[in-house]
Amino acid sequence: MVYLFVFLYFKNSELMKTSMHLIDTGIMLLKHLNKHRITKSSLGKNINRTGISVLRYTQNYSIQTGILLDICHALQHNFFQ
């Protein structure tokens, strides 16, 4: 799990520290596809999207929940655990 600390400056020069727990779903998806030798184009066909779309999902830090649910059903794997 990756922890990211972000420092934000506001117009009134106040400094606010925020933290977010980032789970890189793109890397999780890519590792699963590689481990099980599943092509991006075959996954794309199963979720009614193109292989290029799946490639972009693997390159992003986050995926919309609805898309991730479709991927979970297609791969029969729960990425939410």
C-alpha positions as CSV (number, residue, x, y, z in Angstrom):
1,M,0.0,0.0,0.0
2,V,1.3,3.4,-0.9
3,Y,1.0,6.4,1.5
4,L,1.1,9.8,0.0
5,F,1.5,13.0,2.0
6,V,0.4,16.1,0.1
7,F,1.1,19.7,1.2
8,L,-1.4,22.2,-0.1
9,Y,-1.0,26.0,0.0
10,F,-4.1,28.2,0.2
11,K,-4.6,31.8,-0.9
12,N,-4.3,33.0,2.7
13,S,-0.8,31.3,2.9
14,E,-2.0,28.6,5.4
15,L,-0.4,25.3,5.1
16,M,-2.6,22.2,5.4
17,K,-1.2,18.7,5.5
18,T,-3.5,15.9,4.2
19,S,-2.8,12.2,3.7
20,M,-4.5,9.7,1.5
21,H,-4.1,6.0,1.4
22,L,-3.7,5.1,-2.2
23,I,-4.3,1.6,-3.5
24,D,-2.9,1.3,-7.1
25,T,-5.7,-0.7,-8.7
26,G,-3.9,-0.5,-12.1
27,I,-0.9,-2.4,-10.8
28,M,-3.2,-4.9,-9.0
29,L,-5.0,-5.5,-12.2
30,L,-1.8,-5.8,-14.3
31,K,-0.3,-8.3,-11.8
32,H,-3.4,-10.4,-11.9
33,L,-3.6,-10.4,-15.7
34,N,0.1,-11.4,-16.0
35,K,-0.1,-14.1,-13.4
36,H,-3.0,-15.8,-15.1
37,R,-1.9,-15.0,-18.6
38,I,-5.0,-13.1,-19.5
39,T,-4.7,-10.7,-22.4
40,K,-6.1,-7.2,-22.2
41,S,-8.1,-7.7,-25.4
42,S,-9.8,-10.8,-24.0
43,L,-10.7,-9.0,-20.8
44,G,-11.9,-6.1,-22.8
45,K,-14.2,-8.4,-24.8
46,N,-15.6,-9.9,-21.6
47,I,-16.5,-6.4,-20.2
48,N,-17.6,-4.9,-23.5
49,R,-14.7,-2.5,-23.8
50,T,-11.6,-2.4,-26.0
51,G,-8.2,-3.7,-25.2
52,I,-6.9,-0.1,-25.2
53,S,-9.4,0.8,-22.5
54,V,-8.1,-2.1,-20.3
55,L,-4.5,-1.0,-21.0
56,R,-5.4,2.5,-19.7
57,Y,-7.0,0.9,-16.6
58,T,-3.7,-0.8,-15.9
59,Q,-1.8,2.5,-16.3
60,N,-4.0,4.5,-13.9
61,Y,-3.8,4.6,-10.1
62,S,-7.6,4.2,-9.7
63,I,-10.5,2.7,-11.6
64,Q,-14.2,3.7,-11.2
65,T,-16.0,1.3,-8.9
66,G,-18.5,0.2,-11.5
67,I,-15.8,-0.7,-14.0
68,L,-13.8,-2.6,-11.3
69,L,-17.0,-4.6,-10.4
70,D,-17.3,-5.6,-14.1
71,I,-13.7,-6.6,-14.1
72,C,-14.1,-8.6,-10.9
73,H,-17.1,-10.5,-12.4
74,A,-15.2,-11.2,-15.7
75,L,-12.1,-12.5,-13.9
76,Q,-13.9,-14.1,-11.0
77,H,-11.6,-12.3,-8.7
78,N,-12.4,-9.9,-5.8
79,F,-10.1,-6.9,-6.0
80,F,-12.0,-5.3,-3.0
81,Q,-10.4,-7.7,-0.5
